[in-house]
Amino acid sequence: MPPILVLQKMKSQVVDDRVSYSFLGPGGEIALHVPSTVQIRDTGRRFCVSCGRQSGKLFGQGFCYPCFKNSPENAECIIRPELCRAHLGEGRDPDWERRHHNQPHHVYLANSGGLKVGVTRETQVPTRWIDQGASSAAVLATTPNRYWSGVIEVELKQFLSDKTNWQRMLKGQDPDIDLSDIHHRVQALSRPEWAGFLHMEAEVVTLRYPVIQYPESVKSIKLDTSPTITGELAGIRGQYLMFTDNRVLNIRNHSGYEVELTV
């Protein structure tokens, strides 16, 4: 009988710049291969990714309503790190903030269907870049906490996008960008108070995804409207499964959905 699991974002790992993916199932990891046939059947049950309780409806990326409103994982500084107060010993849950946000963070440049700037915890590299489907990335600055990374990002957002161009990323349409050159040019935008945070030289990381065929057009599908999804995998990039008929399924957006998985 196929395993039943509660979806969460796919686990990824990198070996020699090649990314591989797996689901986390009840008995351990379930590897995903391209090409292969995959069937995902929605059982209709939903579980909060934070507290684990069954919920009739999920909010955000898999939270029951109380956790969506009160969990530190949904605080405003998740989206706007410049508002983080973890370094002041404050926040929805100061202990959680200390462990997750009052820690070294990176400001980075990435090519994910286009040039973007972003912020992530130091321990989340390269996972964050993979989740965004970046073909290449480089750390611009390392700060002692989330707040300072947010301050730098806000300044750079005047010149650089902070959004992933997911349509272009899923079509494999990454522009030809020299991140080392961009890294060097961004240095000219820096402020004196950032001096101790900046990386003077770019160490560009290249990532290759298990894709044998990019979609010509992107047709996004959801379990809410297609409770059983079956298809031949043409690729996996970011947190998307890409099928040979141009359909794409964002796994992370289905966090907390209980499904029966056949691979």
C-alpha positions in Angstrom: 0.0 0.0 0.0 1.4 3.5 -0.9 2.6 5.4 2.2 0.4 8.2 3.6 2.3 11.3 4.7 1.7 14.9 5.6 3.4 17.1 3.0 6.1 19.5 4.0 8.7 21.1 1.7 10.8 18.6 -0.1 14.2 17.8 1.4 17.1 18.6 -0.9 20.8 17.9 -0.9 23.7 18.8 -3.2 26.5 16.6 -4.5 28.9 18.1 -6.9 26.5 21.0 -7.6 23.7 18.6 -8.5 20.5 18.9 -6.5 18.5 15.8 -5.5 15.1 15.7 -3.8 13.1 13.5 -1.5 9.8 13.5 0.5 9.9 12.9 4.2 7.6 9.9 4.8 6.6 7.9 7.9 9.4 5.4 7.4 12.1 7.9 6.3 13.0 9.6 3.1 11.3 8.8 -0.2 13.6 9.6 -3.1 12.3 11.3 -6.2 13.8 10.5 -9.6 13.4 12.2 -13.0 11.9 10.8 -15.1 9.4 8.7 -13.2 5.7 8.4 -12.7 4.2 10.1 -9.6 0.7 10.0 -8.1 -0.3 12.2 -5.3 -3.8 11.6 -3.8 -5.3 14.1 -1.3 -7.0 12.4 1.6 -8.7 15.6 2.5 -7.2 15.8 6.0 -5.1 18.9 7.0 -2.6 19.2 9.8 -0.9 22.3 11.2 2.9 22.3 10.5 3.5 24.1 13.7 1.4 22.5 16.4 0.4 19.3 14.5 -3.3 19.4 15.2 -5.8 18.6 12.6 -7.4 21.7 11.1 -10.4 22.2 8.8 -8.4 24.9 7.0 -4.8 25.9 6.7 -3.4 29.4 6.4 -0.1 30.6 5.0 2.1 27.6 4.3 0.4 25.1 6.4 -0.7 26.7 9.7 -3.9 26.4 11.6 -5.5 29.8 12.4 -4.1 30.2 16.0 -0.6 29.4 14.9 -0.9 31.6 11.8 -1.9 34.5 14.1 0.5 33.8 17.0 3.4 31.6 16.0 6.8 33.3 15.7 7.2 31.5 12.4 4.5 33.9 11.1 5.8 37.1 12.7 6.0 40.2 10.5 9.8 40.0 10.5 9.7 36.7 8.5 8.7 38.8 5.5 10.3 42.1 6.6 13.5 41.2 8.5 14.3 44.8 9.1 11.5 44.8 11.7 13.2 41.9 13.6 13.7 42.6 17.4 15.4 39.4 18.3 18.7 41.2 19.0 16.8 43.2 21.7 15.5 40.1 23.3 12.0 40.8 22.0 9.5 39.1 19.7 6.5 36.8 19.8 8.6 34.1 21.4 12.0 35.5 22.6 13.6 32.1 23.0 12.6 31.1 19.5 13.8 34.4 18.2 17.1 34.0 19.9 17.6 30.5 18.4 16.5 31.5 14.8 16.9 35.2 14.3 19.5 36.3 16.8 22.0 34.2 14.8 24.3 35.0 11.8 22.4 35.8 8.6 23.4 36.3 5.0 22.4 38.9 2.5 22.8 37.2 -0.8 22.5 37.7 -4.6 20.9 35.0 -6.7 19.9 34.2 -10.2 16.4 32.7 -10.0 14.7 33.5 -13.3 16.3 36.9 -12.8 18.6 38.8 -10.4 17.4 39.1 -6.8 18.6 40.0 -3.4 17.5 38.0 -0.3 18.1 37.3 3.3 18.5 33.9 5.0 20.0 32.4 8.2 23.6 31.3 7.7 22.6 27.6 8.4 20.0 27.7 5.6 22.6 27.9 2.8 22.3 26.4 0.2 18.8 25.2 1.2 17.2 28.6 0.8 18.8 29.1 -2.6 17.5 25.6 -3.8 14.0 26.4 -2.5 14.0 29.4 -4.7 15.3 27.5 -7.7 18.4 29.6 -8.0 20.8 28.6 -10.7 23.6 30.5 -9.0 24.0 32.5 -5.8 26.7 34.4 -3.8 26.8 35.8 -0.3 27.1 39.6 -0.3 27.3 40.2 3.5 27.1 38.2 6.8 25.5 40.0 9.8 25.2 39.0 13.4 21.4 38.9 13.4 18.4 39.1 11.1 17.8 42.8 11.8 21.0 44.0 10.2 20.5 41.7 7.2 17.1 43.3 6.8 18.5 46.8 7.0 21.0 46.0 4.2 18.3 44.3 2.1 15.9 47.3 2.3 18.6 49.6 1.0 19.5 47.3 -1.9 15.8 46.8 -2.8 15.9 50.3 -4.3 18.1 48.8 -7.0 17.4 45.1 -7.0 14.3 42.9 -6.9 13.7 40.8 -3.8 11.2 38.5 -5.7 11.8 35.2 -7.5 10.6 35.3 -11.1 9.0 31.9 -10.7 7.5 31.7 -14.2 10.9 32.3 -15.8 12.6 30.0 -13.3 10.2 27.2 -14.1 10.8 27.6 -17.9 14.6 27.5 -17.4 14.9 31.1 -18.6 17.6 32.3 -16.3 19.3 35.4 -17.8 23.1 35.4 -18.3 24.2 37.2 -15.2 27.8 37.5 -13.9 27.2 37.5 -10.2 30.8 38.3 -9.4 30.5 41.5 -11.4 27.2 42.4 -9.8 28.7 41.6 -6.4 31.5 44.1 -7.1 29.2 46.8 -8.3 26.9 46.5 -5.3 29.9 47.2 -3.1 29.6 50.8 -4.3 26.2 51.1 -2.8 27.3 50.1 0.7 27.2 52.3 3.7 30.1 52.8 6.2 28.2 50.9 9.0 28.1 47.8 6.8 31.9 47.6 6.5 32.4 44.8 8.9 29.6 42.7 7.3 30.6 42.7 3.6 32.3 39.9 1.7 34.8 41.7 -0.5 35.0 38.8 -3.0 32.1 36.8 -4.4 32.2 33.0 -4.0 29.6 32.0 -6.6 27.7 28.7 -6.0 26.2 27.0 -9.1 23.3 24.7 -8.8 22.0 22.1 -11.3 18.5 20.7 -11.0 17.1 17.3 -12.1 15.3 18.6 -15.2 15.1 16.9 -18.5 12.4 19.1 -20.0 11.3 22.6 -19.1 7.6 23.5 -19.7 6.9 25.7 -22.7 4.1 27.3 -20.7 3.4 26.9 -17.0 0.1 25.5 -15.8 -0.1 25.7 -12.0 -2.2 23.0 -10.4 -3.5 22.5 -6.8 -4.8 19.5 -4.8 -7.8 21.5 -3.8 -9.1 21.4 -7.4 -7.3 18.2 -8.5 -7.4 15.8 -5.5 -5.5 13.1 -7.5 -2.5 14.2 -9.5 -0.8 11.7 -11.7 1.9 12.4 -14.2 5.4 11.8 -15.6 8.0 13.9 -13.9 10.0 16.1 -16.3 11.9 17.9 -13.6 12.1 19.3 -10.1 13.3 22.8 -9.3 12.8 25.0 -6.3 9.8 23.3 -4.5 8.0 22.5 -7.7 7.3 19.2 -9.4 7.2 19.7 -13.2 5.3 17.2 -15.4 5.7 16.5 -19.1 2.4 18.1 -19.9 3.4 21.6 -18.6 1.6 21.2 -15.2 3.6 22.3 -12.2 2.8 21.6 -8.5 4.2 23.7 -5.7 4.8 21.3 -2.9 5.6 23.9 -0.2 2.2 25.6 -0.8 0.6 22.2 0.1 2.4 21.9 3.5 0.1 20.2 6.0 -1.9 18.3 3.4 -2.2 14.6 4.1 -1.7 12.6 0.9 -1.2 9.1 -0.4 2.1 9.0 -2.4 3.0 6.6 -5.2 6.4 7.0 -6.8 
